[in-house]
Amino acid sequence: MTGLTGLRAVLAGLAGEPTGQSPVRLGERVVELRRLIDGLEGVWSAWVAELDGSGELDAHAGTGAWLRSTCRLAPGAARSRLVLARR
């Protein structure tokens, strides 16, 4: 099982969990999930930076255009995420 396949399985499991938890427990889980999302964003940014540096997307008008069309990001979101990835 690849990392992404395992991640999909975990996400499916989380989506199916009951939400009838105490507000304190639910708040703890919200914070924990946000931290995990931030970690995933970091991995995503590193992969975007590597893809951007490969030069393979120049034929498609660059990485920003590719992110907009392939990842369905708004122009501003694609631009800001690419700037972040390049840092």
C-alpha positions in Angstrom: 0.0 0.0 0.0 1.4 3.4 -1.0 1.3 6.4 1.3 -1.4 8.0 -0.7 -3.5 4.9 -0.8 -3.2 4.5 3.0 -4.1 8.2 3.4 -7.2 7.8 1.3 -8.2 4.8 3.5 -7.7 6.9 6.7 -9.6 9.8 5.3 -12.5 7.5 4.4 -12.5 6.2 8.0 -12.4 9.7 9.5 -15.3 10.8 7.2 -17.4 7.9 8.5 -16.8 8.4 12.2 -19.7 9.6 14.3 -19.6 13.2 15.3 -21.5 12.8 18.6 -18.5 13.6 20.8 -18.3 16.0 23.7 -17.4 19.6 22.6 -14.1 19.3 24.5 -13.1 16.0 22.7 -14.3 17.4 19.3 -12.3 20.5 19.9 -9.2 18.4 20.6 -9.7 16.5 17.4 -10.3 19.6 15.4 -6.9 21.0 16.5 -5.2 17.6 15.9 -6.7 17.4 12.4 -5.6 20.9 11.6 -2.0 20.0 12.5 -2.2 17.0 10.2 -3.6 19.1 7.4 -0.7 21.6 7.9 1.7 18.7 7.6 0.1 17.5 4.4 0.2 21.0 3.0 4.0 21.0 3.7 4.4 17.8 1.8 2.3 19.1 -1.0 4.4 22.3 -1.2 7.6 20.3 -1.3 6.2 18.2 -4.2 5.0 21.3 -6.0 8.5 22.9 -5.6 10.1 19.8 -7.0 7.7 19.6 -9.9 8.2 23.3 -10.6 12.0 22.9 -10.5 11.9 20.0 -13.0 11.0 22.4 -15.9 8.6 19.8 -17.3 5.6 22.0 -17.0 6.9 24.9 -19.2 5.1 23.5 -22.2 1.9 24.0 -20.3 2.5 27.7 -19.6 4.2 26.9 -16.3 3.4 25.5 -12.9 0.9 28.1 -11.9 -1.3 27.4 -15.0 -0.9 23.7 -14.4 -2.0 24.1 -10.7 -5.0 26.2 -11.8 -6.2 23.7 -14.4 -5.2 20.3 -12.9 -5.8 21.0 -9.2 -8.7 23.4 -9.9 -7.3 26.2 -7.9 -8.4 29.8 -8.4 -5.6 32.0 -10.0 -4.8 33.8 -6.7 -4.7 30.5 -4.7 -2.4 28.9 -7.3 -0.1 31.8 -7.4 0.2 32.1 -3.6 0.7 28.4 -3.1 3.4 28.4 -5.8 5.2 31.3 -4.2 5.1 29.4 -0.9 6.4 26.2 -2.5 9.3 28.1 -4.1 10.4 29.5 -0.7 
